[in-house]
Amino acid sequence: ERIESRDVAIRADTPCPSGYTSHNGLNFTTYCEQNNPWNDAMAPFLVPSMEECMERCSRYWGDGEGCYGVVWREDQNCWLRNSATGTANLTPLQGIHSALVQSSQMKPLNKACPYADLSTHDVNGSYSGIGYTVHCGTDIGDDADICWDDEPECLPSPFQGYFHATSLDDCLNICVTQHPLCRAVAYNPTLEMGYANCWPKTSFPNTLGAPGGNRTMHTATITTIEQIDTTCPSNDQYTATGNKQFDIHCGQLNQGVNITSLHTRNVTACMDACAASNKNCVGVLFDSSLAGGLSNCYLQNTTSVITDQTSATYAVLAGTTLPTSSPSTAPLPSSSDSGSSSKAWIAGPVIGGIAGIAIIAAAFFLWRRKKAGTAAA
């Protein structure tokens, strides 16, 4: 579809950035005040900025391929371009701006399955005790797809993908850091699904099927998770690394602000991590159920009101001042623009049971809904 210039109000801010990198890492070269007609990937839609148009491109899953460029008009219309686009059709036109993706990032990666089919391996790095099984040439249905915590906003089809990986191992490394618990990944090395080619999953069926749409897929399912210590220490105090003393609150939780999260087998290791942190860590939440994710130790740099929660474990540096009255409304989790900290990803770690998992799921859902609304505003 050819785009014609229209009379539009020029916004006070710069409508066309000088280059752009999407949140998931796709690089764009921009051509301000230039139209790039033809080669539509889909029908146009409205987004408030050119940056949002490029973000949609980075997450687009088209008919056997992704998005290779965009055209954004200052009346908020966004067009996505298919693989036939390029610089040949660029034409000067006021109020219309174009962008092309870096071509090297859309080239197919090594399509071979990296390991033998049904072989088992351990996740590398700090996630010791986590094992997975490789399933070559298989896929996992979209029933196990959700909007994960690292996604800046939740989008509908065909933009629901987000993560990009350069290998199956890279895709697994994304999975193990997500909230709530990721149990598998589906990986598309040849990018028929677009740049967003890594799909973390909340579950997987007993039997995996072949991928549809003539695309190459490999999956990995997390089949071994080390036993997490669910017992709360008998002493109500613990001396951690550097002789730092923590007060332990069994059966309670605290909605502070998270610095980061990591995987630990028990709450004492979680406290040791806080003590060794150089980011003003004053407390921890420990989720032995793993319902909130494999990163089950949450380091916090602020405190809030301590509340009762069966089987939750909270620990705070001795001498830290705690609020004494409950807020009128319990704070919902939200993420910062920098991604360096966030409100508690779970309403409080729960040791187990259906009721506890439901509480975590409900809190996570409310946070995602709030986060999506903030991003769209």
C-alpha positions as CSV (number, residue, x, y, z in Angstrom):
1,E,0.0,0.0,0.0
2,R,1.4,3.4,-1.0
3,I,1.4,6.1,1.8
4,E,0.4,9.6,0.8
5,S,1.5,12.6,2.8
6,R,-1.2,14.2,5.0
7,D,-1.5,17.4,7.0
8,V,-0.5,16.4,10.5
9,A,0.5,18.4,13.6
10,I,4.2,18.2,14.2
11,R,4.8,17.1,17.7
12,A,7.1,19.1,20.0
13,D,9.4,16.1,20.5
14,T,11.5,14.6,17.8
15,P,9.2,12.2,15.9
16,C,12.1,10.3,14.2
17,P,15.0,9.1,16.3
18,S,18.6,8.9,14.9
19,G,18.7,5.1,14.8
20,Y,17.0,2.8,17.3
21,T,17.5,-0.4,19.2
22,S,14.4,-2.3,20.4
23,H,14.0,-3.6,23.9
24,N,14.9,-7.1,22.7
25,G,18.0,-6.0,20.8
26,L,16.9,-5.5,17.1
27,N,18.8,-2.5,15.5
28,F,17.2,-0.1,13.1
29,T,18.6,2.5,10.7
30,T,16.2,5.4,10.4
31,Y,15.4,7.5,7.4
32,C,13.6,10.6,8.6
33,E,11.2,12.5,6.3
34,Q,11.4,9.6,3.8
35,N,8.7,7.3,2.7
36,N,9.4,3.6,1.8
37,P,6.3,2.4,0.0
38,W,5.1,-1.1,-0.9
39,N,6.1,-4.5,0.6
40,D,3.5,-4.6,3.3
41,A,3.9,-7.3,5.9
42,M,0.4,-6.7,7.3
43,A,-2.3,-4.0,7.4
44,P,-1.4,-0.7,9.0
45,F,-2.2,0.0,12.7
46,L,-2.0,2.9,15.1
47,V,0.8,3.4,17.6
48,P,1.7,6.7,19.3
49,S,5.4,6.9,18.2
50,M,7.9,5.7,15.7
51,E,9.7,3.9,18.5
52,E,6.5,1.9,19.3
53,C,6.3,1.1,15.6
54,M,9.8,-0.4,15.6
55,E,9.1,-2.3,18.8
56,R,6.1,-4.0,17.1
57,C,8.5,-4.9,14.2
58,S,10.9,-6.6,16.6
59,R,8.1,-8.8,18.0
60,Y,6.3,-9.5,14.7
61,W,5.6,-13.1,13.7
62,G,4.4,-13.0,10.1
63,D,3.7,-15.6,7.4
64,G,7.0,-17.5,7.4
65,E,9.1,-14.5,8.2
66,G,9.5,-11.5,10.5
67,C,9.6,-7.8,10.0
68,Y,12.4,-6.1,8.1
69,G,11.4,-2.4,8.3
70,V,8.8,0.1,9.2
71,V,7.1,3.2,8.0
72,W,5.6,5.5,10.5
73,R,3.4,8.5,9.7
74,E,2.9,11.4,12.2
75,D,-0.8,10.7,12.4
76,Q,0.3,7.5,14.2
77,N,-0.2,5.0,11.4
78,C,2.5,2.2,11.4
79,W,3.3,0.0,8.5
80,L,5.5,-3.1,8.8
81,R,7.7,-4.2,5.8
82,N,8.5,-7.7,4.6
83,S,11.8,-9.1,3.4
84,A,11.5,-7.5,0.0
85,T,11.9,-4.0,1.4
86,G,15.2,-2.0,1.1
87,T,16.5,1.4,0.3
88,A,15.6,1.5,-3.4
89,N,12.1,2.9,-2.9
90,L,13.0,5.6,-0.4
91,T,11.4,8.9,-1.4
92,P,11.5,12.3,0.5
93,L,8.1,13.0,2.1
94,Q,7.4,15.3,5.0
95,G,5.7,13.8,8.1
96,I,6.6,10.3,7.1
97,H,9.6,8.3,8.5
98,S,11.1,5.0,7.6
99,A,13.4,2.5,9.2
100,L,15.2,-0.7,8.2
101,V,16.4,-3.5,10.4
102,Q,20.1,-4.5,10.4
103,S,20.1,-7.2,7.8
104,S,22.7,-9.4,9.6
105,Q,20.3,-9.8,12.6
106,M,17.6,-11.4,10.4
107,K,19.9,-14.0,8.8
108,P,19.0,-17.6,9.8
109,L,21.2,-19.1,12.6
110,N,22.6,-22.6,12.7
111,K,19.5,-24.8,12.2
112,A,21.1,-28.1,13.5
113,C,20.0,-29.4,16.8
114,P,22.9,-28.7,19.2
115,Y,22.7,-32.0,21.1
116,A,21.5,-35.5,20.5
117,D,17.7,-35.9,20.6
118,L,16.5,-36.8,24.1
119,S,19.9,-36.2,25.6
120,T,20.0,-34.6,29.1
121,H,22.2,-31.7,30.3
122,D,22.7,-29.3,33.2
123,V,22.0,-25.6,33.0
124,N,25.4,-23.8,33.2
125,G,26.2,-20.9,35.5
126,S,24.6,-20.2,38.9
127,Y,21.6,-22.4,38.3
128,S,23.3,-25.6,39.6
129,G,21.0,-28.6,40.0
130,I,18.8,-27.6,37.1
131,G,18.7,-30.2,34.3
132,Y,17.0,-30.3,31.0
133,T,16.1,-32.7,28.1
134,V,16.6,-31.7,24.5
135,H,13.9,-32.5,21.9
136,C,15.1,-32.0,18.4
137,G,12.7,-30.9,15.7
138,T,9.7,-30.5,18.0
139,D,7.5,-27.6,19.2
140,I,5.4,-26.8,22.2
141,G,1.9,-25.3,21.7
142,D,0.9,-21.8,22.6
143,D,-1.2,-22.9,25.6
144,A,1.9,-22.6,27.7
145,D,2.7,-19.0,26.6
146,I,2.3,-16.1,29.0
147,C,3.6,-12.5,29.2
148,W,6.8,-12.8,31.2
149,D,8.3,-10.3,33.6
150,D,11.1,-9.2,31.3
151,E,8.6,-8.1,28.6
152,P,8.1,-4.3,28.7
153,E,4.5,-4.7,27.8
154,C,2.0,-7.5,26.9
155,L,0.9,-7.4,23.3
156,P,-1.6,-9.4,21.3
157,S,-1.0,-11.6,18.2
158,P,1.1,-11.2,16.0
159,F,3.3,-9.3,18.5
160,Q,3.2,-11.7,21.5
161,G,6.7,-12.9,21.1
162,Y,9.6,-11.0,22.7
163,F,12.8,-12.8,23.4
164,H,15.6,-13.3,20.9
165,A,18.3,-16.0,21.4
166,T,21.3,-17.0,19.3
167,S,21.3,-20.7,20.5
168,L,19.1,-23.2,22.4
169,D,21.4,-22.7,25.4
170,D,20.9,-18.9,25.2
171,C,17.2,-19.4,25.1
172,L,17.4,-21.6,28.2
173,N,19.4,-19.0,30.0
174,I,16.5,-16.6,29.4
175,C,14.0,-19.1,30.7
176,V,15.7,-19.7,34.1
177,T,15.7,-16.0,34.9
178,Q,11.9,-15.5,34.3
179,H,9.0,-15.0,36.7
180,P,6.9,-16.9,37.2
181,L,8.4,-20.4,36.8
182,C,9.5,-21.3,33.3
183,R,9.5,-25.1,32.6
184,A,10.6,-25.3,28.9
185,V,11.6,-23.3,25.8
186,A,10.8,-23.5,22.1
187,Y,13.6,-22.2,19.9
188,N,13.4,-21.2,16.2
189,P,17.0,-20.8,14.9
190,T,16.0,-20.0,11.3
191,L,13.8,-17.0,12.3
192,E,10.6,-18.0,10.4
193,M,8.8,-16.7,13.5
194,G,10.7,-13.4,13.3
195,Y,13.4,-11.9,15.4
196,A,11.6,-13.0,18.6
197,N,12.6,-16.6,18.2
198,C,12.8,-17.8,21.8
199,W,9.6,-18.8,23.5
200,P,9.7,-19.6,27.3
201,K,6.9,-21.9,28.4
202,T,5.1,-22.5,31.7
203,S,4.6,-26.2,31.0
204,F,5.0,-28.9,28.4
205,P,3.0,-32.0,27.3
206,N,4.2,-35.5,27.7
207,T,4.5,-35.9,24.0
208,L,5.9,-33.1,21.8
209,G,4.8,-32.7,18.2
210,A,6.5,-31.6,15.0
211,P,6.4,-27.8,14.3
212,G,4.0,-26.4,11.8
213,G,4.5,-23.9,9.0
214,N,7.7,-25.5,7.6
215,R,9.8,-23.9,10.4
216,T,12.7,-25.3,12.2
217,M,12.1,-25.7,15.9
218,H,14.0,-27.3,18.8
219,T,12.8,-27.5,22.4
220,A,14.3,-28.1,25.8
221,T,12.2,-29.1,28.8
222,I,13.4,-28.6,32.4
223,T,13.2,-32.1,33.9
224,T,15.4,-31.9,36.9
225,I,15.3,-29.3,39.7
226,E,17.4,-29.7,42.9
227,Q,15.5,-30.2,46.1
228,I,14.9,-26.9,47.7
229,D,15.1,-26.7,51.5
230,T,11.7,-25.8,52.7
231,T,12.5,-25.6,56.4
232,C,12.8,-22.3,58.2
233,P,15.9,-22.0,60.5
234,S,15.2,-22.9,64.1
235,N,17.0,-19.8,65.3
236,D,15.4,-16.4,64.6
237,Q,18.8,-14.8,63.8
238,Y,21.5,-15.7,61.4
239,T,25.1,-14.3,61.0
240,A,25.9,-14.1,57.3
241,T,29.0,-13.3,55.3
242,G,30.9,-10.3,56.7
243,N,29.5,-10.9,60.2
244,K,26.2,-9.3,59.1
245,Q,23.3,-10.4,61.3
246,F,19.8,-11.0,60.0
247,D,16.5,-11.3,61.8
248,I,14.4,-14.1,60.4
249,H,10.6,-14.0,60.1
250,C,9.1,-17.4,59.4
251,G,5.6,-17.4,58.2
252,Q,5.8,-13.7,57.2
253,L,6.6,-11.7,54.2
254,N,7.7,-8.1,53.3
255,Q,6.8,-6.2,50.1
256,G,10.0,-4.3,49.7
257,V,11.7,-3.3,46.4
258,N,13.8,-5.9,44.7
259,I,17.4,-5.2,43.6
260,T,17.6,-8.5,41.8
261,S,16.8,-12.2,42.2
262,L,18.9,-15.4,42.0
263,H,18.6,-19.1,42.6
264,T,19.6,-20.5,46.0
265,R,18.8,-23.9,47.6
266,N,18.0,-22.4,51.1
267,V,17.3,-19.2,52.9
268,T,20.7,-19.0,54.5
269,A,22.4,-18.9,51.1
270,C,19.9,-16.2,50.2
271,M,21.0,-14.1,53.2
272,D,24.6,-14.7,52.4
273,A,24.0,-13.3,48.9
274,C,22.4,-10.2,50.4
275,A,25.3,-9.7,52.8
276,A,27.8,-9.9,50.0
277,S,25.8,-7.5,47.8
278,N,27.2,-4.0,47.1
279,K,23.8,-2.6,46.3
280,N,22.5,-1.7,49.8
281,C,20.7,-5.0,50.3
282,V,18.8,-4.9,53.6
283,G,16.5,-7.9,53.4
284,V,15.5,-11.0,51.4
285,L,12.4,-12.9,50.4
286,F,12.9,-16.7,49.8
287,D,10.5,-18.7,47.7
288,S,11.1,-22.4,48.3
289,S,8.1,-23.4,46.2
290,L,9.7,-22.0,43.1
291,A,6.2,-20.9,42.0
292,G,7.6,-17.4,41.3
293,G,10.5,-18.8,39.2
294,L,13.8,-20.6,39.5
295,S,15.3,-17.2,40.7
296,N,13.8,-17.8,44.1
297,C,15.9,-15.5,46.3
298,Y,14.9,-11.9,46.1
299,L,17.4,-9.3,47.4
300,Q,15.7,-6.1,48.6
301,N,17.0,-2.6,49.3
302,T,13.9,-1.2,51.0
303,T,11.5,-2.6,53.7
304,S,7.7,-2.4,54.0
305,V,5.2,-3.6,56.5
306,I,5.7,-7.2,57.6
307,T,2.5,-9.3,57.1
308,D,1.6,-12.9,57.9
309,Q,1.8,-15.5,55.2
310,T,1.8,-19.2,56.0
311,S,5.2,-20.8,55.0
312,A,6.8,-17.6,53.7
313,T,10.3,-16.6,54.8
314,Y,11.5,-13.1,55.2
315,A,14.8,-11.9,56.7
316,V,16.1,-8.4,57.3
317,L,19.4,-7.0,58.5
318,A,19.3,-6.5,62.3
319,G,18.7,-2.9,63.2
320,T,16.8,-2.0,60.0
321,T,13.8,0.2,60.7
322,L,10.5,-1.3,59.6
323,P,7.2,0.6,59.1
324,T,4.7,0.0,61.8
325,S,1.4,0.5,60.1
326,S,-0.1,-1.0,57.0
327,P,-0.6,1.1,53.9
328,S,-4.2,1.7,52.8
329,T,-3.7,-0.2,49.7
330,A,-1.1,-3.0,49.3
331,P,1.4,-2.0,46.7
332,L,1.3,-3.9,43.4
333,P,4.6,-5.0,41.8
334,S,5.8,-2.7,39.0
335,S,9.1,-2.4,37.1
336,S,11.4,0.5,36.7
337,D,12.4,1.9,33.3
338,S,16.0,0.9,33.9
339,G,15.0,-2.7,34.8
340,S,17.5,-2.6,37.7
341,S,14.9,-2.9,40.4
342,S,11.2,-3.8,40.7
343,K,8.6,-4.2,43.4
344,A,8.3,-7.7,44.7
345,W,7.6,-10.0,41.7
346,I,5.5,-12.1,44.0
347,A,3.2,-11.1,46.8
348,G,5.4,-13.1,49.1
349,P,7.2,-16.5,48.7
350,V,4.9,-19.4,49.5
351,I,6.3,-22.7,50.5
352,G,3.7,-24.8,48.7
353,G,0.0,-25.7,48.4
354,I,-2.6,-24.8,45.8
355,A,-3.7,-21.8,47.8
356,G,-0.2,-20.4,47.9
357,I,0.4,-20.9,44.2
358,A,-3.0,-19.2,43.5
359,I,-1.9,-16.1,45.6
360,I,1.3,-15.9,43.6
361,A,-0.4,-16.3,40.3
362,A,-3.0,-13.7,41.1
363,A,-0.4,-11.2,42.3
364,F,1.6,-11.8,39.1
365,F,-1.4,-11.3,36.9
366,L,-2.4,-8.1,38.5
367,W,1.2,-6.8,38.2
368,R,1.3,-7.7,34.5
369,R,-2.1,-6.0,33.9
370,K,-0.8,-2.8,35.6
371,K,2.5,-3.0,33.8
372,A,0.8,-3.3,30.4
373,G,-1.5,-0.4,31.2
374,T,1.4,1.8,32.2
375,A,3.3,1.0,29.0
376,A,0.4,1.7,26.8
377,A,-0.4,5.1,28.4
